[in-house]
Amino acid sequence: MKKTQLKNSILLFLAALIWGTAFVAQAKGADHVPGFTFTAARSFTGALFLIPVAFLSEKFKKNRSVSYSKLCGTDKVMRDHMAGPLTKAELIGGSVCGTALAMASNFQQIGISHTTVAKSGFLTALYVIIVPVIGIFLKKKIHPVIWLSVAMSIAGLYLLCLFGKGNLSFSYGDTLEIICALLFAVQIISVDHYSPRCRGIILSCVQFSVCGMESLILMILFEHPDVKGLMAALPSILYVGIFSSGIAYTLQILGQKNMDPTLSSLIMCLESVISAISGWIILGQKMSPSEIAGACLMFASIVLSQILPAKIGNRK
């Protein structure tokens, strides 16, 4: 069990590492194409990347399943070794996760063009607080420390987004990123529900196909992208599509399998720290002292919400 949790934690950390650096590519892409177009392009790129990966994975599993059956002298095989057509759970799960991802990604992509990479990364990380809060509606007990963490995160948000800005309202981009955090929390909970009963790569492939189709419809209805803009954004689309979508989200699905969603969200929230560092190194987007203090307070609330309840529980 410990080995499995360690392996899953490494997979989730790698996903966070890729997502953190992808904020820079997303910001660059937003300079050339509108949000729905970028999300549709990255999603289809991720799905196309995963198709041959899924095919090879299924072929490997099928060969491994046959070898397992011969070795055991039985026709029965373990579910992890099974390969075959798309299952009902994978179709429904991929559709649910893909719809949540489409909504979250589009809010994020549009919002990132109206705020900085650092602020976008930290605001998106609020899903680590929202996930256990949603658990209330799923009849899960919420530790009192979680509510303290919520208060700390709100204070951190004030320092990060409002302190010294001369007004008491969020910017348009900040508001979109907060909505994005809520939607990513829904996606995380959806993955937690469906990943144990689905093949990870297949689920991820369906997820991106659905996300791409829904974003394509929105693109046709509300945007008018041009070839020149798409070509200029192509490096960003390929990077985000292959690495952030195709690889990182698949790592998320594989890593979340049999992992507590709150622990998963804690590890994945490291993307916000990585995004701030990436924005500083690559784009030169420096943070003011109050923004740094707010970001640190938000991160402290994230750590507190996950570590302290576990320690108190162990002492009992």
PAKEDREN-640125 format. One line per field, with one value per residue: residue number from 0; x, y, z of N, C-alpha, C in turn; residue in three letters. Coordinates in steps of 0.2 Angstrom, whole numbers, padded with zeros to 4 digits. Example, Ala and Ser with C-alpha at 12.3 -4.5 7.8 and 13.67 -1.06 7.14 Angstrom:
<pts>
n	c(0,1)
nx	c(0066,0064)
ny	c(-0028,-0011)
nz	c(0039,0035)
cax	c(0062,0068)
cay	c(-0022,-0005)
caz	c(0039,0036)
cx	c(0066,0064)
cy	c(-0016,0000)
cz	c(0039,0039)
res	c(ALA,SER)
</pts>
This chain:
<pts>
n	c(0,1,2,3,4,5,6,7,8,9,10,11,12,13,14,15,16,17,18,19,20,21,22,23,24,25,26,27,28,29,30,31,32,33,34,35,36,37,38,39,40,41,42,43,44,45,46,47,48,49,50,51,52,53,54,55,56,57,58,59,60,61,62,63,64,65,66,67,68,69,70,71,72,73,74,75,76,77,78,79,80,81,82,83,84,85,86,87,88,89,90,91,92,93,94,95,96,97,98,99,100,101,102,103,104,105,106,107,108,109,110,111,112,113,114,115,116,117,118,119,120,121,122,123,124,125,126,127,128,129,130,131,132,133,134,135,136,137,138,139,140,141,142,143,144,145,146,147,148,149,150,151,152,153,154,155,156,157,158,159,160,161,162,163,164,165,166,167,168,169,170,171,172,173,174,175,176,177,178,179,180,181,182,183,184,185,186,187,188,189,190,191,192,193,194,195,196,197,198,199,200,201,202,203,204,205,206,207,208,209,210,211,212,213,214,215,216,217,218,219,220,221,222,223,224,225,226,227,228,229,230,231,232,233,234,235,236,237,238,239,240,241,242,243,244,245,246,247,248,249,250,251,252,253,254,255,256,257,258,259,260,261,262,263,264,265,266,267,268,269,270,271,272,273,274,275,276,277,278,279,280,281,282,283,284,285,286,287,288,289,290,291,292,293,294,295,296,297,298,299,300,301,302,303,304,305,306,307,308,309,310,311,312,313,314,315)
nx	c(0004,0010,0020,0012,0006,0017,0021,0010,0010,0022,0019,0008,0015,0024,0014,0010,0022,0023,0011,0013,0024,0017,0008,0015,0016,0003,0000,0007,0001,-0012,-0010,-0011,-0022,-0040,-0048,-0057,-0053,-0040,-0041,-0049,-0039,-0028,-0034,-0038,-0026,-0020,-0028,-0026,-0012,-0013,-0020,-0011,-0004,-0013,-0017,-0005,-0003,-0015,-0012,0000,-0006,-0015,-0006,0001,-0010,-0013,-0001,-0001,-0013,-0009,0002,-0005,-0013,-0027,-0042,-0046,-0042,-0034,-0042,-0034,-0026,-0034,-0040,-0048,-0064,-0071,-0078,-0094,-0092,-0081,-0084,-0095,-0088,-0077,-0085,-0091,-0079,-0073,-0082,-0081,-0068,-0067,-0075,-0068,-0055,-0057,-0062,-0050,-0041,-0046,-0046,-0032,-0027,-0030,-0024,-0009,0003,0008,-0002,-0013,-0009,-0009,-0022,-0029,-0025,-0033,-0042,-0038,-0043,-0057,-0060,-0061,-0072,-0083,-0084,-0093,-0106,-0106,-0108,-0097,-0086,-0079,-0064,-0062,-0051,-0050,-0059,-0052,-0042,-0049,-0052,-0039,-0035,-0043,-0039,-0026,-0029,-0034,-0023,-0015,-0023,-0030,-0024,-0018,-0022,-0031,-0045,-0059,-0062,-0062,-0051,-0057,-0050,-0045,-0057,-0062,-0052,-0055,-0067,-0063,-0055,-0065,-0071,-0061,-0060,-0072,-0068,-0058,-0064,-0072,-0063,-0058,-0069,-0072,-0059,-0055,-0062,-0060,-0049,-0034,-0027,-0037,-0048,-0043,-0041,-0054,-0059,-0052,-0056,-0070,-0069,-0062,-0072,-0083,-0077,-0074,-0086,-0090,-0080,-0084,-0096,-0093,-0081,-0068,-0056,-0040,-0029,-0016,-0015,-0016,-0005,0005,0003,0005,0017,0015,0002,0006,0015,0007,-0004,0002,0011,0005,-0009,-0010,0000,0001,-0012,-0016,-0007,-0012,-0024,-0020,-0012,-0022,-0029,-0035,-0031,-0033,-0043,-0041,-0028,-0022,-0025,-0017,-0004,-0005,-0007,0005,0008,0005,0016,0026,0022,0023,0036,0040,0034,0042,0055,0054,0045,0047,0038,0037,0033,0025,0029,0017,0009,0018,0017,0004,0003,0011,0003,-0008,-0003,0002,-0011,-0016,-0007,-0009,-0022,-0021,-0011,-0011,-0024,-0022,-0011,-0017,-0027,-0019,-0013,-0024)
ny	c(-0006,0006,0007,0009,0021,0029,0028,0033,0046,0052,0052,0061,0072,0074,0077,0090,0097,0098,0105,0117,0123,0124,0135,0146,0144,0144,0157,0163,0157,0163,0176,0175,0167,0166,0160,0148,0143,0139,0130,0120,0116,0112,0101,0092,0089,0083,0072,0065,0062,0053,0042,0033,0029,0023,0012,0005,0002,-0006,-0017,-0022,-0025,-0035,-0045,-0047,-0052,-0064,-0071,-0072,-0079,-0092,-0095,-0096,-0106,-0105,-0097,-0086,-0069,-0055,-0039,-0028,-0032,-0033,-0030,-0022,-0017,0000,0003,0005,0012,0019,0027,0035,0040,0047,0057,0064,0069,0075,0085,0093,0096,0104,0115,0120,0122,0132,0143,0145,0148,0159,0168,0169,0177,0189,0191,0189,0176,0171,0174,0168,0154,0153,0156,0146,0135,0135,0125,0115,0118,0119,0106,0097,0104,0103,0090,0090,0090,0077,0069,0068,0069,0084,0091,0102,0110,0113,0123,0134,0134,0138,0152,0157,0156,0165,0177,0176,0177,0190,0198,0194,0198,0210,0219,0235,0239,0248,0246,0236,0225,0210,0207,0205,0194,0187,0184,0174,0164,0160,0154,0144,0137,0131,0123,0114,0107,0100,0092,0085,0077,0070,0062,0055,0047,0039,0034,0022,0012,0012,0011,0020,0027,0026,0032,0045,0048,0048,0059,0070,0070,0073,0085,0093,0093,0100,0112,0116,0118,0129,0138,0139,0145,0157,0163,0169,0162,0165,0158,0163,0167,0155,0148,0155,0152,0139,0132,0134,0127,0114,0111,0112,0104,0091,0089,0095,0092,0078,0070,0075,0075,0062,0056,0062,0055,0041,0043,0047,0036,0025,0034,0046,0060,0073,0072,0070,0082,0091,0088,0090,0104,0110,0115,0128,0135,0131,0138,0151,0153,0149,0160,0170,0168,0165,0174,0186,0191,0199,0197,0207,0212,0211,0202,0191,0188,0185,0174,0165,0163,0157,0145,0140,0138,0128,0117,0116,0112,0099,0092,0094,0089,0075,0073,0076,0066,0054,0055,0053)
nz	c(0000,0004,-0005,-0017,-0014,-0014,-0027,-0034,-0029,-0034,-0048,-0048,-0044,-0054,-0064,-0059,-0060,-0074,-0077,-0070,-0077,-0089,-0088,-0093,-0107,-0110,-0107,-0117,-0128,-0127,-0132,-0146,-0150,-0147,-0131,-0132,-0144,-0142,-0131,-0138,-0148,-0140,-0133,-0143,-0148,-0137,-0137,-0149,-0147,-0137,-0143,-0151,-0140,-0132,-0140,-0141,-0127,-0124,-0133,-0126,-0114,-0118,-0122,-0111,-0103,-0109,-0107,-0093,-0091,-0096,-0088,-0076,-0079,-0082,-0088,-0083,-0079,-0072,-0068,-0071,-0081,-0092,-0108,-0121,-0130,-0128,-0113,-0104,-0092,-0095,-0105,-0100,-0089,-0095,-0102,-0092,-0084,-0095,-0098,-0087,-0087,-0099,-0096,-0085,-0091,-0101,-0094,-0087,-0097,-0104,-0093,-0090,-0099,-0094,-0082,-0072,-0074,-0062,-0053,-0058,-0057,-0043,-0039,-0046,-0039,-0028,-0028,-0020,-0008,-0010,-0014,-0002,0004,-0005,-0002,0009,0004,-0001,0010,0018,0032,0038,0043,0057,0056,0042,0040,0046,0037,0025,0029,0030,0017,0011,0016,0011,-0003,-0003,0000,-0011,-0022,-0020,-0011,-0009,-0022,-0023,-0024,-0020,-0027,-0037,-0051,-0068,-0074,-0063,-0056,-0066,-0065,-0052,-0053,-0062,-0053,-0045,-0054,-0058,-0046,-0046,-0057,-0052,-0042,-0050,-0057,-0047,-0043,-0055,-0060,-0053,-0059,-0072,-0087,-0086,-0097,-0108,-0102,-0101,-0114,-0119,-0111,-0116,-0129,-0128,-0121,-0131,-0142,-0136,-0134,-0147,-0152,-0145,-0149,-0163,-0161,-0154,-0158,-0170,-0176,-0184,-0197,-0197,-0183,-0177,-0182,-0176,-0163,-0162,-0157,-0143,-0142,-0146,-0135,-0124,-0127,-0129,-0118,-0106,-0107,-0114,-0107,-0093,-0088,-0090,-0081,-0069,-0069,-0068,-0056,-0046,-0044,-0032,-0022,-0009,-0013,-0007,-0003,-0015,-0022,-0014,-0017,-0031,-0031,-0030,-0043,-0043,-0036,-0045,-0056,-0053,-0051,-0064,-0072,-0067,-0070,-0084,-0090,-0083,-0074,-0060,-0042,-0030,-0013,-0005,-0013,-0013,0000,0002,-0007,0000,0011,0006,0002,0014,0020,0012,0015,0029,0029,0025,0032,0046,0051,0049,0058,0070,0070,0071,0083,0091)
cax	c(0000,0014,0023,0007,0005,0023,0021,0005,0012,0027,0015,0005,0020,0026,0009,0010,0028,0021,0006,0016,0027,0012,0005,0019,0014,-0004,0000,0010,-0004,-0017,-0008,-0012,-0028,-0044,-0048,-0060,-0049,-0034,-0043,-0050,-0033,-0024,-0038,-0038,-0019,-0019,-0032,-0022,-0006,-0015,-0023,-0006,-0001,-0018,-0016,0001,-0005,-0019,-0008,0004,-0010,-0017,-0001,0002,-0015,-0012,0004,-0004,-0017,-0005,0006,-0009,-0017,-0034,-0044,-0047,-0037,-0035,-0045,-0029,-0023,-0039,-0040,-0054,-0067,-0073,-0083,-0099,-0090,-0076,-0088,-0098,-0083,-0074,-0089,-0091,-0073,-0071,-0086,-0079,-0062,-0068,-0077,-0062,-0049,-0059,-0062,-0043,-0037,-0048,-0044,-0025,-0025,-0032,-0020,-0002,0004,0009,-0009,-0017,-0007,-0011,-0029,-0031,-0023,-0039,-0046,-0036,-0048,-0064,-0062,-0064,-0078,-0088,-0085,-0099,-0112,-0105,-0108,-0090,-0084,-0074,-0061,-0062,-0045,-0052,-0062,-0047,-0038,-0053,-0051,-0032,-0034,-0047,-0034,-0021,-0032,-0035,-0016,-0013,-0026,-0033,-0021,-0014,-0024,-0036,-0052,-0061,-0065,-0057,-0051,-0060,-0046,-0045,-0064,-0063,-0048,-0058,-0072,-0059,-0053,-0071,-0073,-0056,-0062,-0077,-0065,-0054,-0068,-0075,-0058,-0058,-0075,-0071,-0053,-0054,-0066,-0058,-0042,-0032,-0026,-0043,-0052,-0040,-0042,-0061,-0060,-0050,-0060,-0076,-0067,-0061,-0078,-0087,-0073,-0074,-0093,-0090,-0076,-0088,-0102,-0091,-0074,-0067,-0049,-0037,-0023,-0010,-0014,-0015,0002,0009,0002,0006,0022,0011,-0003,0009,0018,0002,-0008,0006,0013,0000,-0015,-0009,0004,0000,-0019,-0016,-0003,-0017,-0029,-0016,-0010,-0027,-0032,-0035,-0028,-0038,-0043,-0038,-0021,-0020,-0025,-0012,0002,-0006,-0007,0012,0009,0005,0022,0030,0020,0025,0044,0041,0033,0047,0061,0054,0041,0049,0033,0039,0027,0026,0029,0011,0007,0022,0014,-0003,0004,0013,-0002,-0012,0001,0002,-0017,-0016,-0003,-0012,-0028,-0020,-0006,-0013,-0030,-0019,-0007,-0022,-0030,-0014,-0012,-0030)
cay	c(0000,0012,0008,0011,0028,0033,0029,0038,0053,0054,0053,0067,0078,0075,0081,0097,0100,0100,0110,0123,0126,0125,0142,0151,0142,0146,0164,0165,0156,0168,0182,0174,0164,0166,0155,0142,0140,0136,0124,0115,0114,0108,0095,0087,0087,0078,0065,0062,0060,0047,0036,0027,0027,0018,0006,0001,0000,-0011,-0023,-0024,-0028,-0041,-0050,-0049,-0056,-0071,-0074,-0073,-0085,-0098,-0096,-0099,-0112,-0103,-0092,-0080,-0064,-0049,-0034,-0023,-0035,-0034,-0025,-0023,-0010,0005,0001,0010,0017,0024,0032,0040,0044,0052,0062,0068,0072,0079,0091,0097,0099,0109,0121,0123,0124,0138,0148,0146,0150,0166,0172,0170,0183,0195,0192,0186,0169,0169,0175,0162,0148,0152,0156,0139,0131,0135,0119,0110,0119,0117,0098,0094,0108,0099,0083,0090,0088,0070,0066,0067,0073,0089,0093,0109,0114,0114,0130,0138,0135,0142,0158,0159,0156,0171,0182,0176,0180,0198,0200,0192,0201,0216,0224,0240,0240,0254,0245,0230,0220,0206,0209,0200,0188,0184,0180,0168,0159,0157,0149,0139,0132,0127,0118,0109,0103,0095,0087,0080,0073,0065,0057,0050,0042,0035,0031,0015,0007,0013,0011,0027,0030,0026,0037,0051,0049,0050,0065,0075,0070,0077,0092,0096,0094,0105,0118,0117,0120,0136,0141,0141,0150,0164,0165,0168,0162,0165,0154,0166,0167,0148,0146,0159,0149,0132,0129,0133,0122,0108,0109,0111,0098,0085,0088,0097,0088,0071,0067,0077,0073,0055,0055,0063,0049,0036,0044,0047,0029,0023,0039,0051,0066,0078,0071,0071,0089,0094,0087,0094,0111,0112,0118,0135,0137,0131,0143,0158,0152,0150,0166,0175,0166,0166,0180,0192,0194,0199,0198,0212,0209,0208,0196,0185,0186,0181,0167,0160,0162,0152,0139,0138,0135,0122,0112,0115,0108,0092,0089,0095,0084,0069,0072,0075,0059,0049,0056,0050)
caz	c(0000,0004,-0012,-0022,-0013,-0016,-0034,-0036,-0027,-0039,-0054,-0047,-0043,-0061,-0067,-0056,-0063,-0081,-0077,-0068,-0083,-0095,-0088,-0097,-0113,-0110,-0108,-0124,-0133,-0127,-0136,-0153,-0152,-0141,-0127,-0134,-0149,-0139,-0127,-0142,-0151,-0135,-0131,-0149,-0149,-0132,-0138,-0155,-0144,-0133,-0147,-0152,-0134,-0129,-0144,-0138,-0120,-0125,-0136,-0121,-0109,-0120,-0122,-0104,-0100,-0112,-0103,-0086,-0091,-0098,-0082,-0070,-0081,-0081,-0093,-0079,-0079,-0067,-0072,-0073,-0087,-0097,-0114,-0125,-0132,-0124,-0108,-0102,-0087,-0098,-0109,-0095,-0085,-0099,-0104,-0086,-0083,-0101,-0098,-0081,-0089,-0104,-0093,-0081,-0095,-0104,-0089,-0085,-0103,-0105,-0087,-0090,-0103,-0091,-0076,-0073,-0073,-0055,-0049,-0061,-0054,-0036,-0039,-0048,-0033,-0023,-0029,-0014,-0002,-0013,-0014,0004,0005,-0009,0002,0014,0000,-0002,0016,0021,0037,0036,0050,0059,0053,0035,0040,0047,0031,0021,0031,0028,0010,0009,0018,0006,-0009,-0002,-0001,-0018,-0028,-0019,-0006,-0013,-0029,-0024,-0025,-0016,-0031,-0041,-0058,-0073,-0075,-0056,-0055,-0070,-0062,-0046,-0056,-0064,-0047,-0043,-0059,-0057,-0040,-0049,-0061,-0048,-0038,-0055,-0058,-0041,-0044,-0061,-0061,-0051,-0063,-0079,-0089,-0086,-0104,-0111,-0099,-0102,-0121,-0120,-0108,-0121,-0135,-0126,-0120,-0138,-0146,-0133,-0135,-0154,-0153,-0142,-0154,-0169,-0160,-0151,-0160,-0177,-0176,-0191,-0198,-0194,-0176,-0175,-0183,-0171,-0156,-0163,-0152,-0136,-0142,-0146,-0129,-0119,-0129,-0128,-0111,-0101,-0108,-0115,-0102,-0086,-0086,-0089,-0075,-0064,-0068,-0065,-0049,-0042,-0043,-0025,-0018,-0006,-0017,-0004,-0003,-0022,-0023,-0011,-0022,-0038,-0030,-0031,-0049,-0042,-0035,-0051,-0061,-0051,-0053,-0071,-0074,-0065,-0074,-0091,-0092,-0079,-0070,-0053,-0038,-0025,-0006,-0003,-0017,-0011,0007,0000,-0010,0005,0016,0003,0002,0021,0021,0009,0019,0035,0028,0024,0036,0053,0053,0049,0064,0076,0070,0073,0091,0095)
cx	c(0004,0018,0019,0006,0011,0023,0016,0007,0017,0023,0011,0009,0023,0021,0009,0016,0026,0016,0009,0020,0023,0009,0009,0017,0007,-0005,0002,0004,-0010,-0016,-0010,-0019,-0033,-0045,-0051,-0056,-0043,-0036,-0045,-0044,-0029,-0027,-0037,-0030,-0017,-0022,-0028,-0015,-0007,-0017,-0017,-0004,-0006,-0018,-0011,0000,-0009,-0016,-0004,0000,-0013,-0012,0001,-0003,-0015,-0007,0002,-0008,-0014,-0001,0002,-0013,-0024,-0035,-0046,-0041,-0039,-0037,-0039,-0025,-0028,-0038,-0046,-0057,-0069,-0079,-0088,-0096,-0085,-0079,-0091,-0093,-0079,-0078,-0090,-0085,-0071,-0075,-0083,-0072,-0062,-0070,-0071,-0057,-0051,-0059,-0054,-0040,-0039,-0046,-0036,-0023,-0027,-0029,-0013,-0002,0005,0002,-0013,-0016,-0009,-0018,-0032,-0030,-0029,-0043,-0044,-0040,-0055,-0065,-0065,-0071,-0084,-0089,-0091,-0105,-0112,-0105,-0102,-0089,-0078,-0071,-0061,-0056,-0046,-0055,-0057,-0043,-0042,-0052,-0044,-0032,-0038,-0042,-0028,-0023,-0032,-0028,-0013,-0016,-0029,-0029,-0017,-0016,-0029,-0043,-0053,-0065,-0060,-0057,-0055,-0057,-0046,-0052,-0064,-0058,-0051,-0063,-0069,-0057,-0059,-0072,-0067,-0057,-0067,-0073,-0061,-0058,-0071,-0070,-0057,-0063,-0074,-0065,-0052,-0057,-0065,-0051,-0040,-0031,-0032,-0047,-0049,-0041,-0049,-0062,-0058,-0054,-0067,-0074,-0065,-0067,-0082,-0083,-0074,-0081,-0093,-0086,-0080,-0093,-0099,-0085,-0073,-0059,-0046,-0031,-0017,-0009,-0013,-0008,0007,0009,0003,0011,0019,0006,0000,0012,0012,-0002,-0004,0008,0008,-0006,-0013,-0006,0002,-0007,-0019,-0012,-0008,-0022,-0026,-0014,-0016,-0031,-0030,-0031,-0034,-0038,-0040,-0030,-0018,-0020,-0020,-0006,0001,-0005,0000,0013,0009,0012,0027,0028,0022,0033,0045,0040,0038,0053,0060,0050,0043,0044,0034,0033,0029,0026,0022,0008,0011,0019,0008,-0002,0006,0008,-0007,-0009,0001,-0005,-0018,-0013,-0006,-0018,-0027,-0016,-0009,-0019,-0027,-0015,-0012,-0025,-0025,-0013,-0018,-0029)
cy	c(0006,0013,0011,0019,0032,0034,0034,0045,0056,0056,0060,0073,0079,0079,0088,0100,0102,0105,0117,0127,0128,0132,0147,0150,0144,0153,0166,0163,0161,0174,0181,0171,0165,0160,0148,0139,0136,0130,0118,0112,0109,0101,0090,0085,0082,0071,0062,0059,0053,0041,0031,0025,0022,0012,0002,-0002,-0006,-0018,-0026,-0028,-0035,-0047,-0052,-0053,-0063,-0075,-0076,-0079,-0092,-0100,-0099,-0105,-0111,-0098,-0086,-0075,-0058,-0043,-0029,-0025,-0035,-0028,-0027,-0016,-0006,0003,0007,0015,0022,0029,0037,0044,0049,0058,0067,0072,0077,0086,0096,0100,0105,0115,0124,0126,0131,0144,0150,0150,0158,0170,0173,0175,0189,0196,0189,0179,0167,0169,0169,0156,0147,0152,0149,0134,0131,0129,0114,0112,0117,0110,0096,0098,0104,0092,0083,0088,0080,0066,0064,0071,0078,0091,0100,0113,0116,0121,0135,0139,0139,0150,0161,0160,0163,0177,0182,0179,0188,0201,0200,0197,0208,0221,0229,0242,0245,0253,0238,0225,0216,0208,0204,0194,0184,0180,0174,0163,0156,0152,0143,0134,0128,0121,0112,0105,0098,0090,0082,0075,0068,0060,0052,0045,0037,0031,0024,0010,0008,0012,0018,0030,0031,0032,0044,0053,0052,0057,0071,0076,0074,0084,0096,0097,0099,0112,0120,0120,0128,0140,0144,0146,0157,0167,0165,0168,0162,0160,0157,0166,0160,0145,0149,0155,0142,0129,0129,0128,0115,0106,0108,0105,0092,0084,0089,0093,0080,0068,0068,0074,0066,0053,0056,0057,0043,0037,0045,0041,0026,0028,0044,0057,0072,0078,0072,0078,0093,0094,0091,0101,0114,0116,0126,0138,0137,0136,0149,0158,0153,0156,0171,0174,0167,0172,0187,0195,0193,0200,0203,0209,0207,0202,0190,0183,0182,0174,0162,0158,0157,0145,0136,0135,0129,0116,0111,0111,0101,0088,0089,0090,0077,0068,0072,0068,0054,0049,0053,0043)
cz	c(0000,-0002,-0017,-0021,-0015,-0024,-0037,-0034,-0032,-0046,-0053,-0047,-0050,-0065,-0065,-0059,-0070,-0081,-0075,-0074,-0089,-0094,-0092,-0104,-0115,-0111,-0115,-0129,-0133,-0130,-0143,-0155,-0146,-0137,-0129,-0139,-0146,-0135,-0132,-0146,-0146,-0134,-0137,-0150,-0143,-0134,-0144,-0152,-0141,-0137,-0148,-0145,-0131,-0133,-0142,-0131,-0120,-0128,-0130,-0116,-0111,-0120,-0115,-0101,-0103,-0108,-0096,-0086,-0092,-0091,-0076,-0072,-0081,-0087,-0090,-0079,-0074,-0071,-0074,-0079,-0093,-0102,-0118,-0127,-0126,-0119,-0107,-0097,-0090,-0102,-0105,-0091,-0089,-0101,-0098,-0085,-0089,-0101,-0093,-0083,-0094,-0101,-0089,-0085,-0099,-0100,-0088,-0091,-0105,-0099,-0087,-0094,-0100,-0084,-0077,-0072,-0066,-0051,-0052,-0058,-0047,-0035,-0041,-0043,-0028,-0023,-0023,-0008,-0004,-0012,-0008,0006,0001,-0005,0007,0010,-0002,0004,0019,0026,0036,0043,0051,0056,0046,0035,0041,0041,0026,0023,0029,0021,0007,0010,0013,-0001,-0009,-0003,-0008,-0023,-0026,-0015,-0011,-0020,-0029,-0024,-0021,-0021,-0035,-0048,-0062,-0073,-0068,-0055,-0060,-0067,-0056,-0048,-0058,-0059,-0045,-0048,-0059,-0051,-0042,-0053,-0057,-0044,-0043,-0056,-0053,-0041,-0049,-0062,-0059,-0055,-0071,-0081,-0090,-0093,-0108,-0109,-0101,-0110,-0123,-0117,-0113,-0127,-0134,-0125,-0127,-0142,-0143,-0134,-0142,-0155,-0151,-0146,-0160,-0167,-0158,-0154,-0167,-0177,-0183,-0191,-0195,-0187,-0173,-0176,-0178,-0164,-0156,-0158,-0145,-0136,-0142,-0139,-0124,-0120,-0128,-0121,-0106,-0101,-0109,-0110,-0095,-0084,-0085,-0083,-0069,-0063,-0065,-0058,-0044,-0040,-0036,-0020,-0015,-0011,-0014,-0004,-0010,-0024,-0020,-0015,-0028,-0037,-0031,-0038,-0048,-0040,-0041,-0056,-0060,-0053,-0060,-0074,-0072,-0069,-0081,-0094,-0089,-0076,-0063,-0049,-0032,-0018,-0004,-0007,-0015,-0004,0006,-0002,-0005,0010,0013,0003,0009,0023,0018,0013,0025,0034,0027,0029,0044,0055,0053,0056,0070,0076,0072,0080,0094,0094)
res	c(MET,LYS,LYS,THR,GLN,LEU,LYS,ASN,SER,ILE,LEU,LEU,PHE,LEU,ALA,ALA,LEU,ILE,TRP,GLY,THR,ALA,PHE,VAL,ALA,GLN,ALA,LYS,GLY,ALA,ASP,HIS,VAL,PRO,GLY,PHE,THR,PHE,THR,ALA,ALA,ARG,SER,PHE,THR,GLY,ALA,LEU,PHE,LEU,ILE,PRO,VAL,ALA,PHE,LEU,SER,GLU,LYS,PHE,LYS,LYS,ASN,ARG,SER,VAL,SER,TYR,SER,LYS,LEU,CYS,GLY,THR,ASP,LYS,VAL,MET,ARG,ASP,HIS,MET,ALA,GLY,PRO,LEU,THR,LYS,ALA,GLU,LEU,ILE,GLY,GLY,SER,VAL,CYS,GLY,THR,ALA,LEU,ALA,MET,ALA,SER,ASN,PHE,GLN,GLN,ILE,GLY,ILE,SER,HIS,THR,THR,VAL,ALA,LYS,SER,GLY,PHE,LEU,THR,ALA,LEU,TYR,VAL,ILE,ILE,VAL,PRO,VAL,ILE,GLY,ILE,PHE,LEU,LYS,LYS,LYS,ILE,HIS,PRO,VAL,ILE,TRP,LEU,SER,VAL,ALA,MET,SER,ILE,ALA,GLY,LEU,TYR,LEU,LEU,CYS,LEU,PHE,GLY,LYS,GLY,ASN,LEU,SER,PHE,SER,TYR,GLY,ASP,THR,LEU,GLU,ILE,ILE,CYS,ALA,LEU,LEU,PHE,ALA,VAL,GLN,ILE,ILE,SER,VAL,ASP,HIS,TYR,SER,PRO,ARG,CYS,ARG,GLY,ILE,ILE,LEU,SER,CYS,VAL,GLN,PHE,SER,VAL,CYS,GLY,MET,GLU,SER,LEU,ILE,LEU,MET,ILE,LEU,PHE,GLU,HIS,PRO,ASP,VAL,LYS,GLY,LEU,MET,ALA,ALA,LEU,PRO,SER,ILE,LEU,TYR,VAL,GLY,ILE,PHE,SER,SER,GLY,ILE,ALA,TYR,THR,LEU,GLN,ILE,LEU,GLY,GLN,LYS,ASN,MET,ASP,PRO,THR,LEU,SER,SER,LEU,ILE,MET,CYS,LEU,GLU,SER,VAL,ILE,SER,ALA,ILE,SER,GLY,TRP,ILE,ILE,LEU,GLY,GLN,LYS,MET,SER,PRO,SER,GLU,ILE,ALA,GLY,ALA,CYS,LEU,MET,PHE,ALA,SER,ILE,VAL,LEU,SER,GLN,ILE,LEU,PRO,ALA,LYS,ILE,GLY,ASN,ARG,LYS)
</pts>
